[in-house]
Amino acid sequence: MLNTILHGTEGAKPPLLIVHGLYGSGRNWGVIAKRLSDERQVIAVDQRNHGDSPWTERHGYEDMAGDLAEVIEAHGGKADVLGHSMGGKAAMVLALTRPELVNRLILADIAPVAYDHSQIQYIEAMRAVDLDAVEKRSDANDQLARHVPEPTLRSFFTQSLDIKEKRWKLNLDLLAEEMPKIIGFPEIEGRFDGPTLFLSGGESDYVTPEHRPRIKALFPESRSAKIPGAGHWLHAEKPREFEAAVRAYLAATD
């Protein structure tokens, strides 16, 4: 099963399952998860080929949805699910194929569509880091700066670095190989009728008006909101505003 990080204790409300995006981990969500756990248990996972979860031979969304189903079944059989980017697509596939496991969906800056912009450049940037020269996280950050100008992203990536073992906790070779699946979205006939929020960054182009017909066909009870001034990594760029939006949505739909 996936590695999980638990925040808070089980209660009357369904747990909130947080599913990180590409190159992330449950650890990236620590502050937000801890704060949201004041009202319900929060479960942050490391997806396959990320963090402390197993490395596998495949990285398709059906596989990732199956992983999430296993976690929910081990924690009561139903959960609210928050997914960012790749994690949002995995959460969508889970809701469309196993709707009985999902109470509500929050999808952070992602739509149920295929994209044409690869994220392979970040794999190349991480591969370029001379791990033998890394004694502390800032050493890796300095090397990444040659290829990744955004400080927020560099900090985000280096959280997946095992300094002691001098290795990335990311299956970079497999993720590169499976990139077409990651930027795509599987053909699924179905729909999720539960409450769904598409929460986007105001400066991001990942969710556009052109995506609305597809969104409404699959998630007819969905609504949308934007966080001004945030890009694709909206939870890292505007954590307080992101937390407030999630908290308000959960309260309004409880």
C-alpha angles and dihedrals in degrees: 000000000000119000109258134198113205124208121188126350136286114277143159093291122075113260121258112238114205117203116192127215134244114316091009136108141200087264091066088065097049100115096042092043093050093049093048091049091076089088105027140004113277122207117196115191135199105226120226113288090020135091115337096337122109123281111236140187095244136045107186126139094246088057093048092047089053090053091052092047089055091053093049092048089054091052105050104300100267134061146164106247128211116186131178122208107311088013089053091054090049089050091050093051089048092052093047095048102031104025092159089071097053125075100176136352130220113186116193115211100325138104131203092258140098116262128209098211113091123209092212092115090073092053088053090049092052092045089054093060112106097226092188087066094050114101097154136016093259089062090061090043091055092051093047090053088075090067106017112052097181111092092203092058093046091053089047093052097045091059084073092057121105101211095187095050093035093228140115115249086221126092091230096174094053094042089054091049093048096043093112089060092044095054091040131069125223122246103255127174107206143069141230114228097188126104110287133184123198102201112188139181112253091225095044128099096201095102115040137169088258089065095056098089091053092045093051092046092056100030108030094171094054128125130186138223137173134215108220116234095014127118131199094303090055096154091056096041098044106018097160094048091045092051091048092052093049092046092049092050094049091048093048094050100038 
